[in-house]
Amino acid sequence: MMRNLDITTLRSFVAVADTGGVTRAAALLHLTQSAVSMQLKRLEELLDVKLLDRSGRGIALTANGELLLGYARKMVTMNDELVGRLTDQAFEGSVALGVPHDIVTPVIPQVLKRFNAMYPRVRVDLVAANTRDLQTAYDKGEFDLILTTETTAASSATKGELLHEMPLAWVGSVDGVLWRERPLRLGFERSCIFREVAIKALDAAGITWDMAVETDSDRTIEATVSADLAVGVVLDGVQPIGQEIIAHGGLLPELPLQHINMYGAERIRTQYVATLADLLRQSYASVSRPALRAFG
């Protein structure tokens, strides 16, 4: 007898796999925890295979679960795309999203692809800039949602929410040697928030430094660091081509974690913006530390 898979059940399975737990998946899907658990149970009974390993502290996928996950993602995406394209009531409008330029990839393109499948008539106006400029524009009402990279984690008190944590790292030219020299030659965009973090760490460690280049162009900084004329600081795992994380062995100070925060979700007035916020939460919940590795 032919067995038919239910999209709602598959959506719950994908959410559990992405978030790592039933509780977070239920919150993401706006369902009760028991409802999600029941859907997972029905899915395992229908397929007559074990999909989740519940023996540890968390929930992990079995080999069969890993196999199903890829198909489930495609089926959910195709369902949402078809419904979005054929439904007369599809939303129309636009949403303004601001993202720091150094974390645009790889998460944001995947989010935009999934969002477009669900809301093909909604335009996402993506702006990549530095955190300070994004915050200023957001305060003026120019964005619906923004992501930021900050040393402190956002909370309800700051009207934001934490999506992910990543370590900072010193970067230099591939096989570069400039980082061993003193004073340490730095290259930063003028408004880069990592600039203050790096200087504070160097001063605390008693390491002399000199600002070799400061500009409003991140491309200029990228070229200077790649040429071994300065060192910089980036989120670990997103260093540009031509640069590498400096294996300094303690000769440079450790840098604090940075937090990827989201602002705007508390003032959402349209469903499609709320969906975009949910997709951002879900996608960052599936990202591994320390680097922003591709998912799914």
Buried (B, 14 or more C-beta within 10 A) or exposed (E): EEEEBEBBBBBBBBBBBBBBBBEBBBBBBEBEBEBBBBBBEEBBEEEEBEBBEEEEEEBBBBEBBEEBBEEBBEBBBEBBBEEBEEEEEBBEEEBBBBBBBBBBBBBBEBBBEBBBBBBBBBEBEBBBBBBBBBBEBBEEEBBBBBBBBBBEBBEEEEEBBBBBBBBBBBBBBEEBEBBEEEEBBBBBBEBBBBBEBBBBBBEEEEBEBEBBBBEEEBEBBBBBBBEBBBBBBBBBBBBBEBBBBBEBEEBBBEBEBBBBBBBBBEEBEEEBBBBBBBBBBBBBBBBEEBBBEEBB
